Each structure stands twice: as C-alpha cells, then as structure tokens.
Amino acid sequence: MTNLMSVERRSAVVIEDDPDIRALLTDLLRSSGFEVSAAEDGTTGIAAALDTHADLVTIDLNLPDLDGLEVCRKVRAASDAYIIVITARPDEIDKLIGLEAGADDYMGKPFSTRELRARINAMMRRPRRIVTETAVSPPPTDRDQATPQAQPEIVHHGDLTVDLLGRVVTFKGQELELTPLEYSLLVTLLCNPRQVWSREALIREVWDFDWVGDDHLVEVHVANLRRKLGDDPRDGLYVKTVRGVGYRLGRGEATSTADI
C-alpha cells in the first residue's frame, strides 16, 4: 500500500515525557514520512513546533514543566499545525478541554498505533484545505463550457467573507484566527448552504475519517467556531443547529448585501 504522506516531506513534533511512548510515536511518524523532533517537556516542545514550522504536533497532557493544555494553547496561538492530544486522563472533560484549547483530535492511552496512523493519514490527506473553489461555482452552462471563466475565489455570507485561495476569513471587517478544522467546518457549511450535515457526515467530510467514538469532537469545534463568530446557538446566524440531525449554514447577518 502506498503511504499517502510519503509524497511530500512533512515535519512533526512529539511532546511526551514517557521515553517509551515518545520513541513509539517518533518511529510511527518517521515511518509515515515525517521528519520528527521529539521533546520530553512542554517548553522544549513549543520551541521545536515553532522552529520547525511543524505540520503535526502530538502533546501529552501530563508533562513535567507545563500542563499539556497550556502547551496546546501556546502552539495553537502561533501555529496552524494539526494537534493531537494524547492523554491517560480518563475523564471526558479533559478531552473536551483539550479540544477547546485548540487541539484537532485526541486519543487516550493506551492507544492503537493503527488507529493513530489512520487518523493522521486522514488529516494530512487534505492539509489546510477542505474544498476547492469549484465547490461554490454554479452549474456550468453551454456558454461556460464554450468560454472558460475564472472560478470564484471569494465567498460572502452576511458579515462574513472567506478568501478561499488565501484561506483568509474576515468577519465585520476584522480577520478571524481559525484553526484548520474550524476553517474546514466553516467552508464546508458555506459551500453547501442548503445541506443539513449530521455530526457523522461532518466527521467524514472534514476529518476524512470514519469516526467510531463519540460526537463531542464535532460539537466542541462547532462551539469554538461559534464563539469566534459571536454566534449565539439559540439564533444560529452562521451555524444553525437542526435538532435531532446536526448543523447547516445559518441565514447570516442582515447588514450585508452579499449573502449567498
């Protein structure tokens, strides 16, 4: 089987104080085509993630110097790397807090190396991109086929503007800092404005992985996105909850004339 990540060399940082798990993760990532830096504490790991412009960072929550959640926040504040929190903490709340701190995914210890590899492969299959500009294009007409036209690069919805090529999101004239998965969720909704997405469908579309765990993963990322948009879940101006089903694009603010 061809390794999906071997086409392009990518960098990863393993932040883990247990030497055996650190070695295991390092070997797994190297065999998956990453250049790997390993750190046994949070301070060294943060520096390595930023110095190497890491594409992927794994973070243990129990570190000797800094709490893993704080490490996650610091990496997320300065990097758009995919972050996987790896934790031996049994409480569900710790996993949810990890996602709220900026992690893209989490795994409990002990973990399956096969499952971890599958999740990483799925993440990196669409690095920092979820749809192409053609996803927001109208169906081609005969005239379009005869005279090719440039595809739209900007999507507007209410007070929200997304530059699909530049991956820049502005809201009410201010640029929003979104994580890769928050961006992917937003663009998925924007480019499919009439579709209602179940949580399972969003996981398949955005994470590109058949998730077998709970659906808190989607709920937390949606909540983070809503918070950055100032979107009250009761109103759902941008992310609308469809009870018993999932989510769809909301109607947007009425202050803009460029809605979809």
C-alpha positions in Angstrom: 0.0 0.0 0.0 1.4 3.4 -1.0 1.8 5.7 2.0 -0.3 8.8 1.4 2.1 11.0 3.3 5.3 9.9 1.6 4.7 12.2 -1.5 5.6 15.3 0.4 8.0 15.5 3.3 6.4 17.0 6.4 7.5 17.8 9.9 6.1 16.6 13.2 6.9 17.3 16.8 6.3 14.7 19.6 5.9 16.3 23.1 5.9 13.4 25.5 7.8 12.7 28.8 7.4 8.9 28.7 10.5 7.7 26.8 8.9 4.5 25.6 5.8 6.3 24.2 8.0 9.1 22.8 10.1 6.6 20.9 7.0 4.7 19.7 5.4 7.9 18.3 8.7 9.0 16.8 9.1 5.7 15.0 5.5 5.7 13.8 5.7 9.2 12.4 9.1 8.7 10.7 7.7 5.5 9.1 4.8 7.7 7.8 7.1 10.1 6.1 7.6 12.8 8.7 10.8 14.5 9.8 10.3 14.2 13.6 11.6 16.3 16.5 10.9 14.9 20.0 10.7 16.7 23.3 10.3 15.5 26.8 8.8 18.7 28.2 6.5 21.4 27.1 8.9 24.3 26.9 11.2 22.4 24.5 8.3 21.1 22.6 6.8 24.5 22.0 10.1 25.8 20.7 10.5 22.8 18.4 7.0 23.2 17.0 7.6 26.8 16.1 11.2 26.4 14.9 10.4 23.6 12.5 7.0 25.0 11.3 5.5 21.7 12.3 2.7 20.2 10.3 1.7 17.9 13.1 2.2 18.1 16.9 1.3 15.4 19.4 1.0 16.6 23.0 0.8 14.6 26.2 -1.3 16.3 28.8 0.9 15.2 31.7 4.2 17.0 31.2 6.9 17.7 33.9 7.1 21.5 33.4 3.9 22.8 31.8 0.4 21.5 31.7 -0.3 19.9 28.3 -3.4 22.1 27.8 -1.2 25.2 28.2 1.3 23.8 25.7 -1.6 23.2 23.3 -2.8 26.8 23.7 0.7 28.2 23.1 1.3 26.1 20.0 -2.2 26.9 18.6 -1.7 30.6 19.2 1.4 30.6 16.9 0.9 27.7 14.5 -1.7 26.2 12.2 -0.3 22.7 12.7 -2.6 19.8 13.3 -2.6 19.0 17.0 -3.4 15.6 18.6 -3.7 15.5 22.3 -2.7 12.1 23.8 -3.9 11.6 27.3 -4.1 9.0 30.1 -6.6 11.1 31.9 -9.8 9.1 32.0 -12.3 12.0 32.3 -14.2 13.1 29.3 -13.9 16.7 30.4 -10.2 16.6 29.9 -10.6 15.6 26.3 -13.2 18.3 25.7 -10.9 20.9 27.3 -8.1 19.7 25.1 -10.2 20.4 22.0 -11.3 23.8 23.3 -7.6 24.6 23.9 -7.0 24.2 20.1 -6.4 20.5 19.6 -7.9 18.9 16.4 -8.2 15.4 17.8 -7.4 13.4 20.9 -6.5 9.8 21.8 -6.5 8.0 25.1 -3.7 5.9 26.5 -3.1 3.1 25.7 -3.8 3.8 22.0 -3.8 1.8 18.9 -0.9 2.7 16.6 -3.0 1.5 13.6 -5.9 3.9 14.5 -3.5 6.8 15.2 -1.8 6.3 11.8 -5.2 6.2 10.1 -6.3 9.4 11.8 -3.0 11.2 10.9 -3.3 9.9 7.3 -6.8 11.3 7.1 -5.8 14.7 8.5 -2.8 15.1 6.1 -4.8 13.9 3.1 -6.2 17.4 2.9 -3.6 19.6 4.6 -5.1 23.0 5.4 -7.8 22.7 2.7 -11.3 21.3 2.6 -12.9 22.3 -0.7 -11.8 23.8 -4.0 -13.2 27.0 -5.5 -15.3 24.9 -7.8 -17.4 23.8 -4.9 -19.1 27.3 -4.8 -19.5 27.6 -8.5 -22.9 27.4 -10.2 -23.5 24.5 -12.6 -21.8 25.2 -15.9 -23.9 26.3 -18.8 -23.2 25.8 -22.5 -21.8 29.3 -22.6 -19.5 28.5 -19.7 -18.3 25.4 -21.5 -17.5 27.3 -24.6 -15.8 30.2 -22.8 -14.0 29.1 -19.7 -14.3 31.6 -16.8 -12.3 32.1 -13.7 -13.7 30.3 -10.7 -14.9 32.4 -7.7 -12.3 32.8 -5.0 -14.3 34.8 -2.5 -17.4 33.7 -0.6 -19.6 36.2 1.2 -22.3 35.4 3.8 -23.7 38.2 5.9 -20.8 39.9 7.6 -18.5 37.0 6.8 -16.1 36.9 3.9 -13.8 34.0 3.1 -10.9 34.1 0.6 -10.7 30.5 -0.5 -7.3 30.9 -2.1 -5.7 32.8 0.7 -7.6 31.0 3.4 -8.4 34.3 5.0 -11.6 34.7 6.9 -12.9 38.2 7.8 -15.9 39.0 10.0 -17.2 42.5 10.2 -14.0 43.7 8.6 -11.7 42.0 11.1 -9.6 39.0 10.3 -10.6 35.9 12.2 -7.9 33.4 13.5 -9.4 30.0 12.9 -7.8 26.6 13.4 -7.5 24.4 10.3 -10.5 22.3 11.4 -12.6 25.4 12.3 -11.8 26.8 8.9 -12.8 23.5 7.2 -16.1 23.3 9.1 -16.9 26.9 8.2 -16.1 26.4 4.5 -18.0 23.1 4.3 -21.1 24.9 5.6 -20.6 27.9 3.3 -20.1 25.9 0.2 -23.1 23.7 0.8 -25.6 26.3 2.1 -28.8 24.2 1.8 -27.4 21.0 3.1 -28.0 19.7 6.7 -24.9 17.9 8.0 -25.1 15.2 10.6 -22.2 15.0 13.0 -21.1 11.8 11.4 -21.2 13.3 7.9 -19.2 16.3 9.1 -16.5 13.9 10.5 -16.3 12.1 7.2 -16.2 15.3 5.2 -13.9 17.5 7.4 -11.8 14.9 9.2 -12.0 12.5 6.2 -12.2 9.6 8.7 -14.9 7.1 9.8 -15.0 8.1 13.4 -16.1 5.4 15.8 -16.1 7.3 19.0 -18.5 9.9 20.4 -19.5 13.0 18.5 -18.2 15.5 21.0 -15.4 16.2 18.6 -17.7 18.0 16.2 -19.7 19.7 19.0 -16.6 21.3 20.6 -15.2 22.6 17.3 -18.6 24.0 16.3 -18.8 25.7 19.7 -15.3 27.2 19.2 -16.3 28.4 15.8 -19.5 30.0 17.1 -17.7 31.7 19.9 -15.3 33.3 17.4 -18.2 34.5 15.3 -20.1 35.7 18.3 -22.9 33.4 17.1 -25.5 32.6 19.8 -26.5 28.9 19.4 -30.1 30.0 20.0 -30.1 32.3 16.9 -27.7 30.3 14.7 -27.0 33.2 12.3 -24.0 31.4 10.9 -24.1 27.9 12.3 -27.7 26.7 12.7 -28.5 23.6 14.8 -31.0 21.3 13.3 -32.4 19.4 16.2 -32.0 15.7 16.0 -29.9 15.9 12.9 -26.9 18.2 13.0 -25.9 21.6 11.5 -26.4 23.7 8.5 -25.5 27.2 7.4 -27.5 30.0 9.2 -29.1 32.9 7.5 -26.3 35.3 8.2 -26.5 38.9 9.4 -28.9 41.3 7.7 -26.2 44.0 7.5 -24.6 42.7 4.4 -25.9 42.7 0.8 -23.5 40.0 -0.4 -25.1 36.9 1.2 -25.1 33.6 -0.6 
